[in-house]
Amino acid sequence: MILDIVRLTLFPALMAFAAASDLFTMTISNRVSLALAVGFLALALLSGMPFLDILSHVGAGLTVLVIAFGCFAMGWVGGGDAKVAAAAALWFGFGHLLNYLLYASLFGGALTLLLLQFRQWPLPWQLAGQPWLLKLHARETGIPYGIALAIGALMIYPETEWIKAVNLTHFVMR
């Protein structure tokens, strides 16, 4: 039952935290990516995931890490975004990776368009005292892409073997 609770909550909570952190501070702590990676490894081992499957998931994470750091080097994404994307790919493996990247890209494009439009309007005076909102509104500020990464991840996560392995009979009220 505890393993099921961890399957249901750990990844979504960490991705939601990454999104909120990126929204309010425009940064994602390395601790979030590290917690995602350690959480994956611990859950994979406790769940009895075969070693070759673990290696495949690690391969997916490393593939995204290399590509995302290329994007970081070009100035297209932040370093925290690159690390979170790779850590999420670790959880999805190659089986769900393309769907995750597609969702993250679509939500990222929509977020970018919304923020560009938002930055065209003056902030109402009632909101102008919020430092995080001022930073988000500033035209020279980047896009908090961690939000799109998290939404994309949360769209795919219910389809994964992590959720399919949950024994819902533990949670039924008697």
N, C-alpha and C positions, 0 to 999 in steps of 0.2 A: 504494500500500500504506500509506503514512504517513497519507494522508487517511482510509483505512478504519480505521486504528487510532484516529485522533482521533474518528471517528464512533462507534466502539465504546466509547471510554473517557471522553472529556471530560465530556459531560453527566452520565452516571451517577456519575462520581467527584465532581463538584461538588455534585450533589444529595445524595450520601451524606455528604459533608463538611458540608453545611448541616444535615442531620439530626443528625449527631453533635455538631456545635457547639451546636445548640439543646438537645439532651439534656443536655450537660455544663455549658453556661454560660447557658442560657436566652436566648441572643442569636445572631443570625446576622449576621456582618459584611457591611457593604456591599460589600466586595471580592468576596464570593461572587456576589452579584447582578450586579455589574459584570463579573466573569469569565464568567458565563453569557451576558450580553448581548454582550460582545466576542467570545466564542467562537462564538455563533450567527452574528454578522455575518461573522466571518472564514471560518467553515465554509461559510456560504451563498455567499459570493463565490468561494471556492476550488472549491466544488462546481458552480458555474455555475447557481445558482438564479436563475430569471428575476426581474427587478426587481419586477414586479407581485406575484410570490409573496412576495418579501422584504417589500414594503409590507403585504401581507395578514398576514404573521406579526407585523410591527410593530403593526398594528392590533389583533391579538389580545392582544399584550402590553400595549398601552395601555389596552384595554378592561378587562383584569383589574387593571391598576394603579389605574385610577379606582375600580372597585368595591371592590378590596381596601383602598384608602385610606379609602373610606367606612366599611368595617368597622373599620379601625384607629381612625378618629375616634370611632366608637361604643364603642371599647374591647373589641371582640370578638376581634381578632387583634393581634399585635405588628407593628411597622413592618418588621422583618426578614422576617417571614412574608409580608407584603404584597408586598415587593420580590421575594422569591424566587418567589412564585406568579406574578407578572408576568413574571419572567425565564423561568420554565418555559413559560409560555404563548407566549412569543416562539418557543421551539423547536417547539411543537406547532402553532401557527397555529390557525385556526378549525376545520380538519378534525378535530383530535383534542382540541380544547379542552373540549367538553362531557364527554367521557369522562374526561379528566383531572380536571376539577372534581368530577365524580361520585365517582370513586375517592378523591380527596383528602378529600371530605366524609365519605364512609363510613368511611375510616380515621381521620379526625379525630374522628368521633363515637365510634368504638370506643376510640381512645386516651383520649378524655376520660372515658368510662365506666370504663376500666381505672385511670386515674390517680385518679379520685374514690374508687374502691374501695380502691386501694393506700394512699391517704391516710387511710383509716379504721383501718388496722392500725398498731400500733406497729412501728417499725423494729427488727429484731434488733440486739442490742448489737454484733455483729460488723460490721455495716454502718453503725452510727451515726457512725463517724469519717470517713465520706466526705462532704466538703462538697457536692459536686454532688448526691448522693443526698438529703442533708438538705434542700437547696433544692427538689429535685423533690418531696419528701415534704410540704413545708410547704403547708398548706391555702390560704394567702394567695397562693401562687405560681400563675402562670398555667399554661397548657398549652403544652408545646413543640410547637406545631403544625407546625413545620418537618419533624418526623418524618413526619407524615401527608402533607404536601406531597411529600416525597421518595419515600415508598412509592407514592403515587398516580402520580407521574411515572415511577418505574421500572416500574410495571405497564404504562403506556401506551407508553413509549419503544420497546420492540421492535416495535410495530405501525407506527411512523412511517417516512416515506420516508428518514430518516437511516440506519436499519438496513437497510431494503430495498435501499439503494444499495451496501451493503458487498459487495465481491467476495470471497466466501469461498474462492475458488480460491487466493488468496495464502497462506492459512493452512493449507492441506492439506499434511501431511508427505509427502515423496516418498521 
